[in-house]
């Protein structure tokens, strides 16, 4: 097995892919079982009907065990360690692990643990199952698990559902550079910048990310709302060209009752920009809709919140997704609006009310 970086010629038979990190992966035969880090990859595997091939998921929080176990991952255990706590490969070696699937960058094993795993003969395959490479990653998963007719059909069925919604959204939107927005992640108290997948999608749907016009720099995909000079730069920009919209990503498991408290604890509130001055264009979107295979529903959310009639109900798309794939959602609200008084103080969080006109429209 080649996990990248070697000069040996590839065998003439087997399965070959290039993973999300650019590593060349050769498998002598389809994978039968694997350990997985984080949540997007196992979610994709459930959609493809491959949940029984997951021996264990190493999560970032304990509540995710019940969520995935109840969705059909019957092999996983509640006492698996968090991926962030591992310091060596002994856990994987003790469990006879041969394959680990994990994201490319965020919420992965440390470099030290990855090296130890590879030294122990464990193959690591990196796939995001999110953003621009998501569908390509789905195809790679189908391939490494043997390209079965069942998995190929499941992928095509998902592709059909997602494609209809995405095509409908992008056929109706009319983004313009005059529509300046910001996109914040409440859990990080940070704004997504132009490198972020969510910023790229919002620019296709609504307008221009105001961060990209300030000259602010970052080594990552976010800029902290508390970064020195950012408030001043955005305030100056807003005076010249109003920042009309603030999208916010909720944290996992947030409900409406959590959001007002979180708003008041973040630095977002000090940004007294146009979206707060009588427009109330501050919207929060459920985290799951903005990450991984539910992203097409997030596109509908952003478009509807921007005033576009997509023809779809976010609520009913979520219900359809839950029915098809078994990932339970505990709320009937997936988009919220933060309401301000005349002084710009947040007073309440309400249902954004974008579902009424498009009830009972499935794909």
N, C-alpha and C positions, 0 to 999 in steps of 0.2 A: 504494500500500500504506500502510495506516495502522498505526503501531506504538504507538498510544495517545497521548492528550494533545491531539490536534488537534480543530478545530471543523468541519472539512470534512464534508459529508454522505457517508455510506457509499455506494458504488456499489450498484446494485440486483442485480447478479449476482456470483457468486464464492462464496468460503468465508469465513465469519466465526466467530471464536471469541473468548472472553475467556480469556486465559492465566492461569497460577497467580499472577501478580503483579497481576492485575486489569486488565492492558492489553488493549484491544480490537485484535484482529488481523484485517485483511482480506487475503485472498489472491485474486488474479484467477483463479488456476487451482491445481490440486493441486500440492504440492511434489514435485519429482522427485528432488532430492538435497539433502543438508544436512550440516553439520558439527555434532558433538555434544560436549558437555562431560560428563565424569564417566561413570558406569556404569549408573545405573538407567534412563535414557532408552533407550540402545541395547539394554539387556536387554529392555525392553518391546517395542522394535521387532523384535527377533528373535522373540519370542513371537508377534508379529503377522505374521511373514513379510516384514518390511520391511527386513531387514538390507542388501539390495543398494542401498537408497536412502541409506545412510550412506556418505559419501565419506571421512570422517575422524573419529576420536575423539581428543579431547585428554584424556589420562588424568592421574591424580595420582601414578602410579608406573609404572615401566617394565614390570614383570611383567604388567600387565594387557593389554599388546598381544598376547602369545601366547594368553592366555585367550580374548580376543574373536576374534582371527584364526582360531584353531582351531575356534571355535564357528560360523564361517561368514561373518565379516565380511572378505571378500576384497579390498575396496577400500582398506582402511586401511593405513597404512605405519608402520614401526617407528621412523621418525625424526621423527614429528610432535612438536612441542614440548609440554611440559606447559602446561596452561591458566594455571597460576599464574606462569609466566615471561613471559607476553606483557605488553607495556607500551603497545602501540598496535595499530591495525587493519591494519598493513601486511601481515602474514602472510595474513590473510583476503583482502585486496584482491589480493595477488599470485596467490592461488589461485582467484580468481573466485567467491568464496563469496557466495551470495545469502541463505541461511538458516542460522541457528545455533539449535540447541535446547540449552537448559541448565536446570539446577535453578533454583528460585526464590531460595534463600538460600545454602546452603553449597556450596562447591566450584564457584564460578562465576567468570566473568571479572570483573575489577575494574570499578568504576563508570566509571573513565576509559576503559578499553578498550571497554566497552559503548557509551558515548557516541560514541566514535570510529567504531565499527561502524555505528551508526545514522546518523551524519553521512555515512557512505560509502554509504548506501542498503541496508545489510544488515539484514534483518529478524531480530530476536531473539525467540524464543518460549520462555517459561519454563514448565516443567512439572516437578513433583517425581517423579511415578511411584513414590510411596511414601506410606504412611500413609493418612489419611482421604480424600485426593483421588486416590488411585492409580487407581481404576477410572474415574473421571471423566477423568483424564489419558489413560488408554488410549483412551477414546472420542474424545478430541480428536485424538490421533495418527491414529486411523483416518480421521477426517474430513479433516484437513489433507493426508493423502496420497491422497485421492480416494474414500474409502468404497468400496473395491473389495469384491466378493463374497468374495475370498480373505481379506482382512484382517478383514472382519466375521465370517466363519466362525471364523477363528483366535481372535478375541476371545471369541466365544461358547463355544468349546471350553475356553479357559482359564477363563472365568467359571464354567463348569459344574464343572470340577475344583476350583477354589478354593472355590466356593460350598458344595459338599458338605462339604468339610473344615471350613470356618469354621462352618457351621450345626451340624455335629456337635459341635464343640468348645463352642460357646456354649449348646448345649442341655443340656450335662452339667455345666458349671461352676457353682459356688455360692460366689462371692466374698463375703467378710464383712469389715467394718471391723476385726474382731478379728485378722485376719491381716495383720500389718504386714510390709512388705518394703522392701528397697532394690534398686535396679537400677543397676549400675555399668558403665561402658565402660572396659575395661582400657587401651585405647589413649590415652584422655584422662585417666586417673587421676581420674575424675569420676563422680558419681552423676547419673542422670537425675532431673529434678524433675517436678512435676505438669504442666508445659507440654509435656513430651516425648511423642511418639507412643507410644514403647515403654512409658512409665509408664501412659498411658491404657489400653493393651491389657492390661498386667499387672493393672491394677485391675479390669478386666472379668473377668479369669480367676481371680485369686487373692485380692486384698484391698486394702489401703490403703498407698500410698507413704508411708513414715515421714517423708521429707523435708517433706511437706506439713503435718506436725503440729509442726514445730520452729520455724516462723516464719522460716526461712531464705529469703532473697530472691536473685534472680538476674535479669539482663537476658536470659539465654539459656535453653536447655532443660537445662542441666547446672549442678551445683554441684561445684567441685573438692573432692576428698576432703581436701585440705589447707586448705580455707577456715577462717579463724579462727572458732573457736567451734562449728563443726559437730560435731566429735567430742564435745565436752562436751554439746551439745544432744541428740544422739542417745543418748549414754550415760545422760543423765537420763531421756529418754523410755523407753529400754529398761528402766530400773528400775521404771517405772510400768506399762509395757505392753510385753512382750517383742517385739523385732523378730525375726521367726521365719525369714525367708528372704532370701537374697542371690542375685539373678540377676546374672550378669556377661556382658557381650558381649565375645567374643574380638575381636581385631583380624584384619584380612584375612590369610588364609593361615596362621593359627596352627594348630599341632598340639599334641597333649597334652604333648609334651616341652617346649614353649615356656611353658606356662601356669604351672607352679610357679615358674619363674624370674621371670616377669612379676609374679605375685602378690607375691613377696618384694621386688620393686622398687617396688611401688605403696604408697600409704598405706592401702589397704583393710585390710591386716592389723592395723592398730592399733585397728580398730573391734571391740572384744571384746564382741560382742553375742550375743543368745540363739542365733542360728543356728550359732555355733561351740561352744557349751557342751554338747557331747555329741550334738547333733542333726546336725551336719555338713550343714546345708541351705545349702551354698554351691555353686552350679552355674554352669557356663560354657556358653554356647550359641554355636555357629558364627556368625560375623558375617553371612554371606550370608543366613542364615535370619531375620535381624532387620532386613533392609533390602531394600526393593523387592519385586519379584514373587514371591520365595520366602517372603514373610512368613507366609502361611498355614501353612507347615511350622513356622515359629517359634511360632505359636499352639499347635500340637500339642506342641512341646517344652515350653513353659511350663506347659501343662495337665498333661502327663504328669509333669513334675518336681514339680508341686504335688499329685500323688497321684490325679489324675483319669485313669480309663481311657477314652481317647477312641475306642478301636477302631482307631487308626492307628499304623503304625510310621514313625517319623521317617526311618529309614534307607531304607525302601522308597519313601516319598514323594519323597525326594531322588533315588533311582535313577530313578523315573518321570519326574521333572522333567528330569534329565540326558538321558534317552532321548528325550523329546519335543522339547527345545529345544537340546540340544547343548552346554550349558555344563558342562564336565568338573569333577568334584570329586575331589580327590586323597586323600581319607581316607574311611574307613567309619565314623568316629566324629564325631558332630555335637553331642553333649552330654557334658560332663564333670562330675565331682564333685571338689571339693577336700576332702581328708580331713585332719583335725586330731588332734593328740595331746591328752592330758588338760590340758596347759598352754595350749592354744589355738594351738600352732604348726602351720603347714601342713606335712604330712609327705609327701604324694604327691597326684598327680592321676590319677584313674581314669575309665574309661568309666562314665557315669551309669547305664547298664544299663536304659534305659527301653523297649527295642525288642522284647524277647523274646516277650511275650505277644501281640503284634499282628503277627507276621510274616505276609507274604503277603496283606495286606489292602490292595488298591488301590482307587482311586476310579474 
